[in-house]
Amino acid sequence: MKPTRIVAALIVAIAATGGGFYASRLIMGGSPSEAAMTAPAKGNAVDELWKQQLQMAAGTQQSLASFKGKPVVVNFWASWCGPCVKEMPDLAALHREYEKKGITFIGLGVDSEKNVNAFLQKVPVDYPIYIAGFGGADLARSFGNNAGALPFTVVIDAKGVIRSTKLGEVDPKELKATLDSL
């Protein structure tokens, strides 16, 4: 292959990547008003989580600090993520089982408000769902999700210690074992 063709192909690939990134921002509601989450600063990921003031899917703002001092399962997800959608019934069932034991599940939609609410109309979830926008991916990275992939689940104990993280679809038996040890 000629060097000029290689350079041309490289330029096209870079332009396509940039265009795809820009398009994903537009499609997924990447406007500043919809990306309500602040980017986490360097430091303790759990403390940064508690500092977040996010919009719930229902439209009200809430500080995640209300979960501080309680065991919490945080699930980062998106409406366009197949494994996220597949695991939600399992997470909802585990939420119903473990809320009696004081463990709360919360979902952080790394998605737009429009997409999250459209999804919840089709697949009702009985634990709190928040709109994290693209800032949710930054927060997930602060918990160790360097791949930036979804779903990503974090279990935090009442003392604010991260007890487990899971990139990919949760295994209900594994998650139950972690929750039973809290």
N, C-alpha and C positions, 0 to 999 in steps of 0.2 A: 504494500500500500504506500502511496506517495505521502511524503511529509505534509504537503498542503491539505490532503484529504484528512489526515489524522488531526491536524489543527482545526480544520473546519468541523469535523465531528465532535471534537472537544468543545468548541464554542457552542455548537448546537446543544450538546448535553448540559452545559452550564446554563444556557438560556432556558432550557426546558425545566431544569431543576428550580431555577429562580421563579419561573412562571408558575410552576406547580405550587411552590410555597406561597406565592402571592394569591393564587386562586384559592388555596385551602383557607387562607386567612379570610378572604371575602365570603366564601361559602359557609364557613363555620362561625361567622359572626365575630371576626377579629377586630371589630371597631373598639376604640378605647372604652366606650360606655358598656360594651358587653363583656370585655375582658376585665371584670371587676376585681380580680384577685391581684394583690400586690406581689411583685416578684420577691421571693424570699431572700433575705440577706444571708451572708455567710454566718454560720453558727449552728445552734441547735435546731434541727428540723421540727421537733415537737413544739418548742417555744414559738417558732415561726408559724406553725399551724394555729396555735392558740391566738396569735395576733390577728388572724384573718377575720375580716368583716365581710361576709358573703351574702348574696341574695339567695334566698331559698327558691325552689321551683315555684312555690306558691306566690312569690313576688315580694315577700318581706325580707328585710335585712336582718341578719343575726350574727353576732360575734361567736366564733368557735370557742372562745374562752369559756363559754358555759359548759363545755365538756371537760375542762381541766379538772384533774383530781378524780376522774372516773375512767374505768377501762373502756376503750373505744376501738372499734374496727373501722378503719378508713379505707374506702374503696374508690380508687380513681378509675373512671370509666368514660365512655363516649357512646352516643347513640349509633354511630357508624361502625362500632367495634363488635364483630360477631361473638368472640369469646366473652365480652362484657355482658352482652344481651343474654347469652346462654347461662351465665353463672348467677344472674340476678334472682331467679326463683330460689336457688339454694341459699343465697345470702339472705333473702327475705325470710325463709324458713328458719335459718339459724338466728336471725334477729328476734323472731317471735319466741324462740326457745330460750335465748340467753338474756333477753331484756328483763326477764323475771329474776335473773341473777345480777342485775345492775350493769350489764354490758350493753353499750349502745353501738349501733352501726350507723355510719353516715356515708353517703355517696357524694363524691365531688365530680361533677360532670365537667370533663375537659372538652367542652362543647359550648355552643351558643344557647341562650335562653330559649329561643324558638325551637331548636332541635331537641333539647331536653324535655320541654313541655309536650311537644308532639309525641315523643317516645313514651312519656309517662301516661299519656292518654290511652296508648295501646297496651302498655305493660305496667300496670299499677305496682308501685313498690311502697311498702308500709314503714320504711325507715326514712329519716330526713335526707333529702337530696338538695344539694347546693350547686349553684352555677359557678364554676371555677374559671371558665374560659381557658385561654391558652396559658394563663398564669398557673393553672393546675399542673401542667407538665413541668414547670420550673420547680414547683413545690415537691412533686413526685421525685424529681432528680435529687432534691436535697435529702430525701429519704433513702437514696442509693439507687434509684431507677435511672442509671446512666444511659440505658438504651432508649428511654423516653417512650417505651411501648406501653400498651394497655391490654388488659386490665392490670392494675397494680394495687395490692392490698397490704395495709400496714396494721398491725395489732400493737396498741399502746396500753400499758397497764396504768393503774391508778396513780402511780408515782411518776408517770411521764416517761417510763422506760420503753423503748421499742422492743417488743418481745418477738416479733417475726415480721418479715416482709415476703411478699410473694409476687413475682412477675409472671403474669399469665393467669389462666383460669384457676380459681381456688379448688382445692380438693377438700370437700366438706369434712372428711374424717381427719385430715391434718389440721384444719382450722379448729375443729372441735377439741382436738387434743391440746392445742395451744390455749384455747379459751378455758378449758377445764383446769389448766395449770395456773390460771390467774387467781 
